[in-house]
Amino acid sequence: MNEHLGYKLRRARKLAGLTQEGLAERADVSVDVIRQLEQRRKGSARLPTLHALSKGLGVELTSLLGDPPGVPSNGEGDPPQMVALRRAIMPPLYAPVPEPTGVETLTVELLRAEIADAWTLYHDAEFGRLMEILPGVIADARQTASVGTSEERAGGQAALGKALQLGGHLSIRMGKTDLALSSLERAIAAADASSDPLLGPMIANSVAWAYQRQNRLDDAIAVALCAADRVKSTRFDDAEGVKVWGGLTMSAATSYARSRDYERADTMMRAAEREAVRVGKMPTSEDNRMVSVFSKSSVRIERVRLAVQFGHPEEALELAKGMRLSKDTPPSWRTWLLLDVARAHTDVGNAEGAVKALESLRRFAPTWMRHHTLAVSIVEELWDLPNRPTGLRPIAEFLGVAA
């Protein structure tokens, strides 16, 4: 699960029939970086570098990063929970919609509450529990979208779109990007059959994320910008519309940064931060769990992440200093912030600050931390220091790094 990045890189390079020099030329990455990674003198690399390496190797980014925080794969067949999720997303072809089995009629309002609760599980990184309930949620949504008046069916289609969007997100977390795109394609079809004009752009943001994971950065940028322009021209005068635009803009900025265009990414993130101030003053009527995550806190967290990924740790720490997260900031975003702060402290040589951030991360999201490649690589880097900082050993033992 915690295999060193250098082993994965060397194995992928050998399978591609490339020398270190050949990969360096194809990926436009310094051969010294490749050597340091393969010799385990470096425990990690910037995301733009990883994207360039995976593109040069002709593999998905996940081949180098390892399993996302969720259920790790082991080369065997899908577990029963994944089979059930796959069947819910892609039901048997030509099969009729099954008759409802429950006595109680599931209204659109109840279904939306059920889906909102499922999204909360996702943001809390409760992927195992979500895997168990999501197939039933999708089945409920598909059933609701097929019965009732035209207005009721349109509401059911909107709920189905959100359920399938969540199926796409969970599939990405499980490392199943093709299944994710199948789920998101069906989600967009449901959105087109609904009466919610913002649902399609929200799902487009998820599509852009799936493309990012597949190292299709140009496609990710194009999808996000196209959807953002659509929202800005139609729904830029209310909070829900600005939130969806903001999520799409941050997505495009992230892809630009991973394409090594940090200047453009930073310009877009600053524009998003200005709009986040404006949206904070607008009335909102929607359940925040069903709308794109966009606030002053979320934009600042993303700016910290981009600064870290592009090698500006001092800027990242300055951006993170004194941050007060809004109440609607999902737990998963808080975990990313702590991890990025730990990375930034490590990069500037402040091992004690890194350990402090890692201790907070362990208290806040221990399961997530144990599964995350970047957390492990930071601890490995700190563990190899000649003078290990106080408090590192318990964390290293927790992650299986300590000898």
Secondary structure, 3 states (H helix, E strand, C coil): CCCCHHHHHHHHHHHCCCCHHHHHHHHCCCHHHHHHHHCCCCCCCCHHHHHHHHHHHCCCCHHHHCCCCCCCCCCCCCCHHHHHHHHHHCCCCCCCCCCCCCCCCCCHHHHHHHHHHHHHHHHCCCHHHHHHHHHHHHHHHHHHCCCCCHHHHHHHHHHHHHHHHHHHHHHHHCCCHHHHHHHHHHHHHHHHCCCCCCHHHHHHHHHHHHHHHCCCHHHHHHHHHHHHHHHHHHCCCCHHHHHHHHHHHHHHHHHHHHCCCHHHHHHHHHHHHHHHHHHCCCCCCCCHHHCCCCCHHHHHHHHHHHHHHCCCHHHHHHHHCCCCCCCCCCHHHHHHHHHHHHHHHHHCCCHHHHHHHHHHHHHHCHHHHHHCHHHHHHHHHHHCCCCCCCCHHHHHHHCCCCC
